[in-house]
Amino acid sequence: PVAPLSRSHPSSLSLPAMTDTVSRRLLVLYGSQEGCAESVAQRVASDASVRHGWDVHLAPANKYKKYLTAAATARLPGGLSGGARHQFVVVVCSTTGNGDPPDNCDRFWRYLKRRTHPGDLLRHVDFAVLGLGDSNYDKFCYMGKGIDKRMSALGACRMHALGCADDAVGLGIVIEPWISSFFAALDVAYKRALENEAQVRSASLEAAAG
């Protein structure tokens, strides 16, 4: 099993420096009724920590309040505001019943569906979703598709295309290549976030000096 927080950094990796609002911390949320999606999430978390040098939080999706909404405002030199701390999030979720969320994901799903949220609620988030389902059922990967759509609608940046693994033909057909390409996309998103923060920092300092 993967610990909720791991800090294993392979010495062979050359990692860009972390900053005030951007760090190599990955939140892995899962919605799992019978354990399959949780197992896949553990695999993602383990690979992220051991092979790719990320600090990882692994948690059921219903624990989102402890992590996802705790994006504290960072401060730049001179007391300038740096905005919400950037977050990298991957969600692995199965679908149960008639397109229903697993028990450990239902509160998270209700939170995402809330229509009173501003459209930029998750503007500080880069995310990816891997859905698990069975094409023998009408609402195939309904939860994965729904979470992907709502996070994007709330301003989060999709850093990797939605994955829909089908138990009818074999989950691994999608899961294995999706995980491999996800980490490449995650590195791109991390570098982009660093570049964006540098631009914001420079503009803020120029404005303060002027």
C-alpha positions in Angstrom: 0.0 0.0 0.0 1.0 3.6 -0.6 1.3 5.9 2.3 -0.8 9.1 2.2 2.3 11.2 1.7 5.5 9.9 0.2 8.8 11.9 -0.2 10.9 9.5 -2.2 13.1 11.5 -4.7 15.3 9.3 -6.9 18.8 10.9 -7.1 19.0 10.3 -10.8 16.2 12.8 -11.6 17.0 16.4 -12.5 14.1 18.3 -11.2 13.2 22.0 -11.8 13.2 24.1 -8.6 10.0 24.4 -6.6 8.7 27.9 -6.0 6.3 29.7 -3.6 3.2 28.6 -5.4 4.3 25.7 -7.6 5.7 22.5 -6.1 6.0 18.8 -7.2 3.1 17.7 -5.1 0.5 15.4 -6.7 -2.9 14.8 -5.3 -4.3 11.4 -6.3 -8.0 11.0 -5.5 -10.0 7.8 -6.1 -13.6 6.7 -6.2 -13.8 3.0 -5.7 -16.6 0.7 -4.7 -14.9 -2.7 -4.8 -11.3 -1.7 -4.6 -10.2 -1.8 -8.3 -10.0 2.0 -8.8 -8.3 2.3 -5.5 -5.7 -0.2 -6.6 -5.1 1.7 -9.8 -4.8 5.0 -7.8 -2.2 3.3 -5.6 -0.2 2.3 -8.7 -0.3 5.9 -10.0 0.7 7.3 -6.6 3.6 4.8 -6.2 4.9 5.5 -9.7 4.7 9.2 -9.1 6.7 9.0 -5.9 9.2 6.3 -6.6 9.9 6.7 -10.3 9.1 10.4 -10.9 10.1 12.2 -7.7 6.7 13.7 -6.7 5.4 14.2 -3.2 2.1 12.4 -3.2 -1.2 12.6 -1.3 -3.4 9.6 -1.9 -6.9 9.8 -0.6 -10.6 8.8 -1.3 -12.3 11.5 -3.3 -14.6 12.4 -0.4 -11.5 13.7 1.5 -11.3 16.5 -1.1 -11.9 19.2 1.4 -8.6 18.4 3.2 -6.6 18.8 0.0 -8.3 20.3 -3.0 -10.0 23.3 -1.3 -7.0 24.0 0.9 -5.1 25.9 -1.7 -3.7 28.7 0.5 -2.8 32.0 -0.9 1.0 32.2 -1.3 3.0 35.4 -0.8 5.6 36.8 -3.1 8.6 38.9 -1.9 7.5 42.3 -0.7 4.1 41.0 0.5 2.7 40.7 -3.0 0.0 38.2 -3.5 0.8 35.1 -5.6 -2.7 33.7 -5.8 -3.8 30.2 -5.0 -1.1 27.6 -4.6 -1.0 25.6 -7.8 -2.2 22.0 -7.6 -1.8 18.9 -9.7 -4.6 16.4 -9.4 -5.4 13.0 -10.9 -8.7 11.3 -10.2 -9.3 7.6 -10.7 -13.0 6.7 -10.5 -15.2 3.8 -11.2 -19.0 3.9 -11.9 -21.6 2.0 -9.9 -25.3 1.2 -10.2 -27.0 3.3 -12.9 -24.2 5.8 -13.4 -23.7 6.5 -9.7 -20.5 7.5 -7.9 -18.9 5.0 -5.5 -19.7 5.6 -1.8 -16.3 7.2 -1.2 -16.8 9.7 -4.0 -20.4 10.8 -3.7 -19.7 14.0 -1.7 -16.9 15.0 -4.1 -19.3 14.6 -7.0 -22.0 16.6 -5.3 -19.4 19.3 -4.7 -18.4 19.4 -8.3 -22.0 19.6 -9.5 -22.9 22.6 -7.3 -24.1 25.3 -9.7 -23.3 28.1 -7.4 -19.6 27.7 -7.9 -17.8 30.5 -9.8 -16.4 29.4 -13.2 -12.9 29.9 -12.1 -13.1 27.9 -8.8 -10.4 25.5 -9.9 -8.3 27.8 -12.0 -5.2 26.9 -10.0 -5.6 23.2 -10.8 -4.1 21.0 -13.5 -6.0 17.7 -13.6 -6.4 14.4 -15.3 -9.1 11.7 -14.9 -9.0 8.0 -15.5 -12.4 6.4 -15.5 -13.1 2.7 -15.0 -16.2 1.1 -16.3 -17.9 -1.7 -18.3 -19.2 -1.1 -21.8 -21.9 -3.8 -21.2 -23.7 -1.1 -19.2 -25.4 1.9 -20.7 -23.6 4.6 -18.7 -20.1 3.5 -19.4 -17.5 5.4 -17.4 -20.2 7.9 -16.5 -18.5 9.2 -13.4 -15.1 9.5 -15.0 -16.7 11.5 -17.9 -18.7 13.6 -15.5 -15.8 14.5 -13.2 -13.6 15.4 -16.2 -16.3 17.7 -17.6 -17.1 19.4 -14.3 -13.5 20.1 -13.3 -12.9 21.6 -16.7 -16.1 23.7 -16.4 -14.9 25.0 -13.1 -11.7 26.4 -14.6 -9.2 23.5 -14.1 -6.7 22.9 -16.9 -6.9 19.4 -18.4 -3.3 18.3 -18.6 -4.1 14.8 -20.0 -7.0 13.4 -22.0 -9.7 11.5 -20.2 -9.0 7.8 -20.0 -11.9 5.3 -20.1 -10.8 1.7 -19.2 -13.3 -1.0 -20.2 -13.6 -4.1 -18.0 -15.5 -5.8 -20.8 -12.3 -6.1 -22.9 -9.7 -5.7 -20.2 -8.9 -2.6 -18.1 -5.2 -2.9 -18.7 -5.6 -2.1 -22.4 -6.2 1.5 -21.5 -4.7 1.8 -18.0 -1.1 0.9 -18.9 -0.6 3.3 -21.8 -2.7 6.0 -20.0 -0.4 6.0 -16.9 2.7 6.1 -19.1 1.5 9.1 -21.1 0.1 10.8 -18.0 3.5 11.3 -16.4 4.8 12.9 -19.6 1.9 15.3 -19.5 2.4 15.9 -15.8 6.0 17.0 -16.4 4.9 19.4 -19.2 2.2 20.8 -16.9 4.7 21.3 -14.1 7.1 23.2 -16.3 4.3 25.3 -17.7 3.1 26.2 -14.2 6.7 27.3 -13.3 6.9 29.5 -16.4 3.5 31.1 -15.8 4.4 31.8 -12.2 7.6 33.4 -13.2 5.7 35.7 -15.6 3.2 36.7 -12.9 6.0 37.3 -10.4 7.9 39.5 -12.8 4.8 41.5 -13.7 3.8 42.0 -10.0 7.3 43.2 -9.1 7.4 45.6 -12.0 4.0 47.0 -11.0 5.1 47.4 -7.4 8.3 49.1 -8.5 6.4 51.4 -10.9 
